[in-house]
Amino acid sequence: MEAAIEALEQTEWILCSERLPGRHETVLLSIFDKNTENNIVETGSYDYIYKDFLIDAQMPDHRLCESETVLAWMPLPKPYRSDI
């Protein structure tokens, strides 16, 4: 567990103004909601056709609300693999 926490702490957020995630790449998103003035972490991907972010939700093509802005993103950690 400590190794997983350490790996996450070493991963830094990438500002959207610096670089966007790859096509169809699911990543963690740091979203600012202007209505609640809260920062939210969600998984999602960038849609290069519409130049907008899609949020992983129950509905396909769930886009951000008008009050939400993606500030930064980071790759998802690799899934756990047992070496047994």
N, C-alpha and C positions, 0 to 999 in steps of 0.2 A: 504494500500500500504506500509506503514512504517513497519508493522509487517512482510510482505513478504520479504522486503529488509533485515530486521534484521535476519530473519530465514536463508536467503542465506549467509549472512556474518558470521553466527555462524558455518556454515557447512565448514569443512576443506577438502582440497584436500588430497587424499590418494595416496602415492607414489606407483607405480607399483612394485617397488622392495620390498615393505613391504607386499602388498596383492593385489590380482586381484579380480575384481568383480565376482559375482556369475554367474553361467551358465545361458545364455539367459537373463541376467539382462541388461536393457538399462540404461546407465549412461552418465554423462557428461565426456568428455575426454579433457585433456589438452595436445595438440600436439605441438611439436616443428618441424618446417619445416626448414631443413638445407639450402635449396636453397634460401629462402627469409629471413631467420633468424628471423622469426616471430613466436609467440605463437598463436595458434588457439584453440578455444573451439568448440567442435562438439559433437553430441550424437553418441553413438555406443555401441558395446558389445564385449566381449572377446570370441573368438572361441577356446575352449579347445582342439578340435581335431587337428586344425592346429597351435595352440599356436600363434595366431595372433589376431589383433583387426579388427573387421568389422565396417565400418562407415555407419551410416544411410544416405542413398542416394536414388536416384530414381531407381538405379539398385540393384538387390539382390547381396549379397556377395561382396560388394564394399570394397576392402581392402585398406590399407594405401599405399601411394606412397613410393618408396624407400627412398625418402628424408625426410619422416615424421617419427617421433618417439613419441609414447605416453609416457609422463612422469608421469602423475598422473590422477586420476579419482575421481569422487564424485557421490553419489546417486542423482537421480533426485528428486526435491521437490514433495511432494504429490499434486495431482490435487486439484483445488479449488472445494469446496463443499458448496453449499448453505444450511443453516440450516432453510430455510423458510418453 
